[in-house]
Amino acid sequence: MFIEPQVGGLPYDDMQAGWIEVICGCMFSGKTEELIRRLNRAIIARQHVEIFKPSVDVRYHTEEVVSHNQNRIASTAVEKAEEILNLAGECKVVGIDEAQFFDDTIVDVCNQLANNGKRVIVAGLDMDYEGKPFGPMPFLMAVAEYVTKVHAICTISGAPASFSFRLTPEKEKMMLGTKEQYEARSRFYFNQGMAEKKALEAQKSSDQQQKS
């Protein structure tokens, strides 16, 4: 479990320098749960906290960060990452959920917030539905002082899962989803599922060519 850092015996709220924490993993791994846990601890410690999420994420609520287990915390929805710089104000702690849906400017925003002495906690998917690095997440992980990778449970084997397998045929990279669209899988069953999808697509293409 992540414990807030101390330097020279000073708790984090007495430190002058800020830093970045990244919580990453696949779908249903508890990223948002962990983000909410850390933010609630900061609130209990009477820290001024501001929380943000991309405005495209309206799956559970338009103005709250909500986990798949329905844990929630009030937030501000923003269209562009740059808006966070103005809205964060004089707060000490900034929380950002679903960071993969922002463009690469989120990296500069987080760096600037941390350079201004803020604790920045970012959660997001580290890989997309193809198992490839997702948007700005690899860059955020590179500049962060602390990176926590959380795991889900493979729906097929029960083993630790790191991949988000898309159950539907859409190919859009940026696609919101729930348990109807995605499931967590281990590497073996993710690769097996992707191979089955490719074989099915090849068969459909062959059938269409024969018909024409």
N, C-alpha and C positions, 0 to 999 in steps of 0.2 A: 504493500500500500504506500502511495506517495505521501510523504510528510514534508511540510513546508520547510525550506532550507533555513539554516542560520549561519551567519558568518561572524566569527570572532565573538560568539556568545550572544550576538544581537538577533532578536526575532526579525522576520522579514519586513515587518512594518516599520522598523527603525533603520533599515538599510537605505542608502542613498541611491544605489544603482538598481535599475529594473532588470527584468529577465523575461524569457519566453519559455513556456511549457507547452509541449504538444502531446495530445492524447490521440492516438491513431489506432486503426484496426479495420476490420471488415464490418459489414452490416450485422446488427444484433450482438455486437461484442461488448456493449456497455460503455461506449465512448461518452455519450451524453450523460449517462448515469454518473460517470466519474467526473465529468465537467461540473455537473450540478452539485456533487458532493464537495468538491473543492471550493466552489463559489459560496455554498452555504457555510462552510467553515470560515471563509473570509468575512461573511456577513455576521456570523456569531462573534468574530473577533472585532466587530465594529469597524471594519474597513469599508470605505466608500467603494461600492462595486457597480460597474456598468456592464450590461450583457447585450450582445448583438448576435443577429443571425441574418442570413440572406433572405430577402423578401420573397424569393421564389419558393421557399420552404413553407408551404401552408398545409402540410399533411395533417397535423393535429391541432394547430392553433396559429393564428396570424401574428400574435403579439407575445407568445410565450415560447421558450425552449422546452420541448416536451420529449421525453425519452419513449422508447417503445413500450416500457413498463408504466407509462403515464405519470412518471415523476416530472414535475414542471417547475419552472422558475420564470419570472417576468423578464422580458427582453425587449429590445428595440429592433425592428426589422429594417434593414438598409438595402438599397439597390446596388450601391457601389462601396467598395472597401474604404475609399477616401473619406466617406461620410463619418466613419468611426473616429477619425482624428478630431473632428469638431465636437462630436457628441460625447466623447469620453470625458471632456472637461478636466476637472481637477481630481478625478477619481484615482484611487490607488491600485485597484484591480480591474482588469478588463477581461471579460469572457467572450469568446467567439465560437459559435457552433457551426457545423457544416461548412468548414472553411474551404473544402474542395470546390464549392460552387462559386467562389469568388475568382477573379482573374489574378494574374501574378502580382498586381499591385498590393495585394494583401500582405505580401512578404515585406515590402517597404513600410507599410502601415504598422505592422507588428514591430519591426525594428525601431521605428521612430517612437512608438509608444514605450518600448522598453528603454530606449535611450533617454527618454524623458522621466525615467524613474518608476515606471509602472510595472506591475506584475501582469503579464499577458498569458492567459490560458486559452489555448486553441484546441478544438476537437474537430476531427474530420476523417473521412475515408482515405486510407493511404493507397488503395488500388481501385481501379474501376472494374466494370463487369467483365473485362477481358483479362484481368489480372495484371494490368499495366499501371505504373505510377500515375496518380490522379492529380491533374492540375498543379496547383502551387504547393501541394502537401510535401513533396520531397524537398523543396527549397526551404519550407518552414522547418522541417525536421533538421535540415543542415545548420540553420542559424540558431536553433533553440538550445538553451542550456540544459533542458530536461526533456527527454522523450520517453513516453510510456506507450508501449504497444499492448493493446488488450486483445483477447481472443474470444471468439464465440464457440459454440459447440456444433460440430458437423451434424446436420440433420440426417445424414445417412449412416455414419459410423459411430457417432458419439465422441469422436476424437476432437482435440482442439482444432478450431477452424480459423483460417486467416483470409479466406477468399469469399467474395460475394458473387454467387452464381445467379444469373438472371434467368428466370423461368419463362419469360415471355420473349417473343421474337424481335422486339424493337432493337434497333442498333444505335440509338442516340446515346452519346456518352453521358450527357447531363439529363438523367431521368430519375425523378423522385420515385420512391417505391416503398412498399411495406411487405409483409409476409406473403402477399399474393403475387408479388413481382420478383422477389428475391429469396434466396435461402443461403445460409452460411454453410460452407463446405471446406473440408480439408484439402490439401494440395492434390492428393490422389483422386478424390471424387470430383474436384473441380476440373482437373484435366480430363477425366473420363467424360464428364458432362459436355465439355467443350468439343471433344472429339465426336461425341454422338451428334451434337448440333451440326458440325461441319459435314458429317456423313449424310445427315438428313437433308441439308441444303444442297449437297451434291446430287442426291437422288432426285430431289424436286427439279433441279435444273436439267438433269438428264431426261426426266419424264416430259418436261415442257418442250425440249428439243425434239423428242420423238413425236410429240403431238403436232409440232409445226412442220 
